[in-house]
Amino acid sequence: MLSKIENGQTSSAVATLSKLSEALDVPLSWVLDGHPETDLVMLPKMERTISADDENMGYSFELLANRSRFSRIEPTIVHVTPKDFNQRHEPYTHSQDEFIYIVKGSIELYYDGQNHYMEKGDTGYFKGVKPHLFIPVDNDGAKVLTVFIDE
């Protein structure tokens, strides 16, 4: 599977990439982005790219920063695929905690068997080891600032 991801033949969920980064004992950003590690990370908006754009995954994401091996956080923007195009129904699990902030739109956060409606300005914090999923509520999509936090 790793070679298929590397060759662009398939895309992988953040949960899978998170498990890969954990197995390699490197930050998630090392798996997702090829930039060298530095003490200062500046990433102008024009240089950010949206990764893993695939309706089967239910989202795409942007890495916002972080190339330091000493950091325990991975900030991203998750773009939730609009409802009519979203084909993701299975929740994820991974080892990191998550802090989320709804930047645009609305979602239902499925977390550990329950749905929680969230809209622009709402925040949440949860353990990634429990099943969770961002569910689109309409065809406008949503943007969610997501910070993955290693324990």
BELFEN-V708264 format. One record per residue. N is the residue number from 1. RES is the residue in one small letter. D_FIRST is the distance of its C-alpha to the first C-alpha in whole Angstrom. Layout:
n:N res:RES d_first:D_FIRST
n:N res:RES d_first:D_FIRST
This chain:
n:1 res:m d_first:0
n:2 res:l d_first:4
n:3 res:s d_first:5
n:4 res:k d_first:5
n:5 res:i d_first:6
n:6 res:e d_first:9
n:7 res:n d_first:10
n:8 res:g d_first:11
n:9 res:q d_first:9
n:10 res:t d_first:8
n:11 res:s d_first:10
n:12 res:s d_first:9
n:13 res:a d_first:12
n:14 res:v d_first:14
n:15 res:a d_first:14
n:16 res:t d_first:10
n:17 res:l d_first:11
n:18 res:s d_first:14
n:19 res:k d_first:13
n:20 res:l d_first:11
n:21 res:s d_first:14
n:22 res:e d_first:16
n:23 res:a d_first:15
n:24 res:l d_first:15
n:25 res:d d_first:19
n:26 res:v d_first:19
n:27 res:p d_first:19
n:28 res:l d_first:17
n:29 res:s d_first:19
n:30 res:w d_first:17
n:31 res:v d_first:14
n:32 res:l d_first:15
n:33 res:d d_first:18
n:34 res:g d_first:19
n:35 res:h d_first:22
n:36 res:p d_first:24
n:37 res:e d_first:26
n:38 res:t d_first:29
n:39 res:d d_first:32
n:40 res:l d_first:33
n:41 res:v d_first:30
n:42 res:m d_first:32
n:43 res:l d_first:30
n:44 res:p d_first:32
n:45 res:k d_first:31
n:46 res:m d_first:31
n:47 res:e d_first:28
n:48 res:r d_first:26
n:49 res:t d_first:23
n:50 res:i d_first:21
n:51 res:s d_first:18
n:52 res:a d_first:15
n:53 res:d d_first:18
n:54 res:d d_first:17
n:55 res:e d_first:19
n:56 res:n d_first:17
n:57 res:m d_first:16
n:58 res:g d_first:20
n:59 res:y d_first:20
n:60 res:s d_first:19
n:61 res:f d_first:20
n:62 res:e d_first:22
n:63 res:l d_first:22
n:64 res:l d_first:26
n:65 res:a d_first:26
n:66 res:n d_first:26
n:67 res:r d_first:24
n:68 res:s d_first:26
n:69 res:r d_first:25
n:70 res:f d_first:28
n:71 res:s d_first:28
n:72 res:r d_first:26
n:73 res:i d_first:26
n:74 res:e d_first:23
n:75 res:p d_first:25
n:76 res:t d_first:24
n:77 res:i d_first:25
n:78 res:v d_first:23
n:79 res:h d_first:24
n:80 res:v d_first:24
n:81 res:t d_first:24
n:82 res:p d_first:27
n:83 res:k d_first:28
n:84 res:d d_first:28
n:85 res:f d_first:25
n:86 res:n d_first:23
n:87 res:q d_first:21
n:88 res:r d_first:19
n:89 res:h d_first:21
n:90 res:e d_first:19
n:91 res:p d_first:20
n:92 res:y d_first:18
n:93 res:t d_first:19
n:94 res:h d_first:18
n:95 res:s d_first:20
n:96 res:q d_first:22
n:97 res:d d_first:25
n:98 res:e d_first:26
n:99 res:f d_first:29
n:100 res:i d_first:29
n:101 res:y d_first:32
n:102 res:i d_first:32
n:103 res:v d_first:33
n:104 res:k d_first:33
n:105 res:g d_first:33
n:106 res:s d_first:33
n:107 res:i d_first:30
n:108 res:e d_first:30
n:109 res:l d_first:29
n:110 res:y d_first:27
n:111 res:y d_first:28
n:112 res:d d_first:28
n:113 res:g d_first:29
n:114 res:q d_first:32
n:115 res:n d_first:32
n:116 res:h d_first:33
n:117 res:y d_first:34
n:118 res:m d_first:34
n:119 res:e d_first:36
n:120 res:k d_first:36
n:121 res:g d_first:37
n:122 res:d d_first:36
n:123 res:t d_first:34
n:124 res:g d_first:32
n:125 res:y d_first:31
n:126 res:f d_first:29
n:127 res:k d_first:26
n:128 res:g d_first:23
n:129 res:v d_first:22
n:130 res:k d_first:24
n:131 res:p d_first:23
n:132 res:h d_first:23
n:133 res:l d_first:23
n:134 res:f d_first:25
n:135 res:i d_first:26
n:136 res:p d_first:28
n:137 res:v d_first:32
n:138 res:d d_first:33
n:139 res:n d_first:32
n:140 res:d d_first:32
n:141 res:g d_first:29
n:142 res:a d_first:29
n:143 res:k d_first:28
n:144 res:v d_first:28
n:145 res:l d_first:28
n:146 res:t d_first:26
n:147 res:v d_first:26
n:148 res:f d_first:23
n:149 res:i d_first:25
n:150 res:d d_first:24
n:151 res:e d_first:27
